Amino acid sequence: MEEILKCSSCEEKFETTGTKEPQVLPCQHTFCRACISTLIGQDSTKCPSCQEVHDSITSANRNAVRNNLTVLSLLKENTTVNRRNAKLEFLKIHIAHVIMAIMICVVFVPNFNVMELRKPSNFLSFIIMPFYPAIILKRDMEDIPKNIILDLILWVNAIGIVTVLNGISPVIKQLVIRFLKAPVWKVGMMVICFAIVVQYFPSRTKI
C-alpha cells in the first residue's frame, strides 16, 4: 500500500492536490505532477519505469496526462482512516489523563471527595476542562502555575501510557489467542498452578 501511494520517480508521497497529485501515463505508470512536468518533452514523453515513449504527450499537450483516480481514492480513504485513528488515540489519552487526575486528587488533595463527581456539573467539568483537576478542585489560586505544570505532566504520562499499550497490545492479543486455542487440560493445569502459587505465598508471608 505504501508503494502505491508514493511517486516512482521522487519517492515522495502523493497528495490529493498540488504538485504531488498522482498522474498516470498511457503505460499505466503513475508519477506526481511535478515529476511528470520534468518528463514531458517538446515532441514526446518517455516513461522512466518502462522506457516507453508516448508521442501523444508533449509540452504543447500537457493536459493529455490524466489524474490517477484510483490512487486519489486510496489517498482520501487513507486520510479518513488516519483522522479516525487520531481521534481514537486522543480519546484514549484523555481517558488515561482523567483516570490519573482522579487518582492524584484522591491521594494528594485533602478536601477532595470522589462523591462530588456524582454531580453532573462536576463530572462534566472534570472531563471537559483540561486543568479542572489541578485548579478548580484544588481551590488554591496561588498554586495555579504549579498545578498547570502538574497537569501537563499528567498529559505527558497519559501519552506515554497509551503509546506503551499500543506497542504491547499485539503481543497481548497473541497471548490471549494462544491461551484460547490451548487444549482444556493445559488450561486446567495453568489454573491449578496459579492456585498453588496464590496459596503458597500467603502462607510463606505469615511465617
N, C-alpha and C positions, 0 to 999 in steps of 0.2 A: 504493500500500500504506500509506503513512504517513497519508493522509487517512482511510482506513478505520479505522485504529487510534486515531483521535482523536475526541473528542466534538464534534459540530457546533455546540454552544452555547458551551461554555467554551474550546474548542480545546486542551484538555489530553488527554494520552494516557490511554487506557483501562488498567485494571488487572484482574487476574483476580479480585480480591476487594476488598471495602471500598466506599467512596463513589464510586470511579471505575470500578466494574463496569459493563460495557455492557448497557443495557436497550433493548428495541425497542418502539415504539408500534405499534398496528394498521396505521398507514400505512407501516410498514417503515422509518421513520427512527429512527436509534439515537442515544441520548444516555447520559451517565453517570448513575449512580443519584442523585447529588447534584442534577444539573440536572433530572432527572425529578421529584424531590421538590418543586422550586420551581415546576414547570409544572403540577402537579396542583392543580386547584381543588376546591371543595366539590361542584359539580354536573357538571363536565366538565373535560377537559384539551385544550388547544389546542396543536397541533404548531407550533413556531416556523419549521419549514422549509417546510411546505406549507400551513400555516394551517388544516389540517383539524381539526375539533372531534370529540373522542371522548367521547361521553356515557357510555360503559361504564367509563371510568377516572375515579374520583373519590377524594377523600380517604378515604372510607369503604371504598373498594375498591382500595386501593393494590396489593394482591397480584396484581391483574389484569395488571400490567406484567411481562412475562417477560424473562429474560436473552437476549441475542443469542448463541446457541450458536456461530454461525459465527465471530463476532468473537472469542469466547473461545477457540475452537480455534486461530485465527490467532495470538492472543496467546501461547498456550502453545507453539506451534510456533516463533514468533519468539524466545521466551525460550530454548528449547532450542538454536536456532541461535546465539544470542548467547553462550551458555555454551560451546558448542563452539568458536566463534571465539576466545573469550577464552583457552581452554586452548591453542589452537594458537598464539596470539600469545605467551603466556608461554613455551611451548616454544621458539619461535624466539628470544626474548630470552635464554633460559637458554643455548641453544646458542651464540649470539653472545658471551655473557659467558664461557663456558668457553673458547672459542677465544681471546679476548683475554687471559684469565687465563694460559693456557698460553704465549702469546707474551710476556707480561710476565715470567713466571717464567724463560723461556729467555733473555731479554735481560738481566734485572736480578738474578737470583738466581744467585750463583756456583756453589753446590753443587747446583743443580737438574739432575737428569738425566731427560730425557724417557723413557728406557727404564724408569724406575721405574713409569711408568703402565701398563706391561705387566702388572704385578701386579694381579689383580682387586680386592684390597682398596684399593690406592692409587687405582685408576681410579674405583671406585665412590665413594670418599670425595671425590675431586676433582669428580665430577659432582653428588653429592647435597648435600654441605656447602657452603653459600654462601661462607663465609670460609676454606675449606680452603686455597686457593692462597696467601692472604695470611698465614695464621697457621701452619698445620702445616708446609708446605714451607719456610717462612722459618726456623722453629725459633728465633725471637728473641722471647721473651716481653716484652721491654721495649718493642718497637715495635708491640704489638698494636693500640692505638688508631689509630696512623697507618696500619697495614695494613688495618684495618676501613674507614677513610675511603677508602683506595685502592680497596678492593673495591666500596664504594658508588659511587665514581666510575665503575668499570667497568660496574656495573649501569646507571647513567645513560647511559653511552656506548652500551651494548647496546640500550637502549630507543630512543635516537636513531637508531642504525643500522637497526634494524628498521622504525622509522617512515619513514625515508627510502626504504628498499627497498620498503615498501608503497606509497609515493607514486609511485615511478618504475616499478614493476612493470607497470602498464598500458601505459606508453609503450614499455618494452622488449618487451612482448608484441606490440604493434602492429608494431614494427620487425621482429621475427622473422617475423611473419605476412607482412609485405610482402616480406621477403627470400626467404621460401619460395615466394611467388607470382610472384616475378620470373622472366622468361624465362632460359633456360640461358645465353644469350650475355651477358646482363647480369651474371649471377653469375660467369661466366668472366672478364669484364673487371675486375670488382671484385677477384677473386683475383689477376689479373696486376698490377693497380695496387698492391695490397698487397705483392706480392713485390718489385716495383721499389722501393717505399719502403723495405722492410726491407733490401734490398741496397744502396741508395744511402746511407743514413745511417751505417752502419758504415764505409763507405769514406771518408766525409767526416770522421769522427772520427779515423781513422788518419792522415789528412793533418794 
